[in-house]
Amino acid sequence: MTSTVAARTFDSLDPRTGAVVGNHLVHTEEDVRAAVARAEAAARWWRGLGFSGRRSRLLDWKKALVRRLDEVAEVVAAETGKPLDDARLELVLAVDHVDWAAKHAEKTLGRRKVPAGMLGANQAATLAYQPLGVVGVIGPWNYPVFTPMGSIAYALAAGNTVVFKPSELTPGVGLVLADTLREVTPEHTLLEVVTGFGETGAALCTSGVAKVAFTGSTATGRRVMAACAESLTPVLIECGGKDALIVDASADLEAAADAAVWGGLSNAGQTCVGVERVYVVDSVAEDFTARLVAKTRGLTAGTDFGPMTMPSQTDVVRRHVSDALAKGGRALVGGADSFHGTTIDPVVIADVPEDSAAVTEETFGPLIVVNRVPDAAEAVRRANATGYGLGASIFSKDGERLAESLRCGMVSVNGVISFAGIPALPFGGVGDSGFGRIHGEDGLREFTRPQAVARQRFALPVPVTSFRRTAKHMQTMLGLVKARHGR
């Protein structure tokens, strides 16, 4: 990535070739505030359409995304370096989420009756979820459509407009996404895009948006929270993970090995919920590991998956591989010689000490650590022994019970990353992986404020909340409470 500050532009590059993909503005604080002001004006119109009007436009957007799927995927592939079909898969998943959010917003957020209770017997109680206004979204580079769309689509369905700051590595993706939405909402721009570096993102945090949804590293997430705290702007933080895959004695080993390879190496391991650690029970470890190694050796970096989108991430992966080997890990596939510029061949290392950086820190590269454990209980203990808590996978006939003991936001049983493709399931983590949820009903409510309304239907015979209340009135009320709750 190169920048020309004087001209206020920067280039986005193809990480596979270094070729310039596009040239983009570095938006200033003034630019960001102007974008938020435009979004605020658009939000009034968008909210006025109501649930049915917004649903119609969002479903039209879904169709536009499908029509232009290959075009958008080409931009994703060019700016991330991932294979075109992986970019297409990302778009397919995003389209499904737009569809779900559009169709479920009214049922989830619309005003509904709630029980009023004994003391509120004369009240009609209702609850609704109102849009916030303008939501700021700061997106990542590894899945530059699917991940931010978990905030963008759900915020829009809830009645908000969005100012989106894509990663400086994938600015073109943000612009083409906004263009597809503008195609079906020509009256107003609902998705404003501001491009640039960290300063642009920081400006968004202090721009007056009603909420900021951030996806990125834990360190940057803390800085976003600190910036937003100055104005009490609420935040949704989705950071990294150190996700574990547990292989129990009862597992389908062929399926588990296939899932470990895909979960650990697809997108060159640059997946926040990708498989970074595998804990396999001793009794099946040899068989499982042999299957995993065979499948991994059949993959080719640069063909089956792309390079490191962010070149500096190569140094992190190299450090983790070196540390794992220096502390006694056994290289089963690849190793120190797997690095070719920003392209990294698959690496599988077994028997890595639990204090190694490859076990304790997020690698975000094509490295899979495989460690043996005596039983599934120990696998769960080790999976939880980290500050992260994003996702996990379990291959076992008892997987759902084991999942209850895992300290994380999402679990796939007898599969990998499957929860991300189910729009109704919320997505988010705990601890160093962040807080708040995108996707599902929780994701819709994340971009709203609950509004409670109590409407008096008739006066109570006992004036509880009035200076007309007497001692006799109080005795009557206490008698009712004791009869109902004291037995």
PyMOL commands that set and color helices and strands:
alter all, ss='L'
color gray80, all
select helices_A, chain A and resi 29-48+50-67+69-80+84-109+146-157+171-182+198-205+218-229+253-269+282-297+313-326+336-338+357-360+376-384+399-403+418-421+431-433+440-445+471-485
alter helices_A, ss='H'
color red, helices_A
select strands_A, chain A and resi 2-4+9-13+20-25+112-114+123-131+134-138+161-165+191-193+211-215+235-238+244-247+277-281+330-333+339-340+343-344+347-350+367-373+391-395+410-413+434-435+448-456
alter strands_A, ss='S'
color yellow, strands_A
deselect
rebuild
show_as cartoon
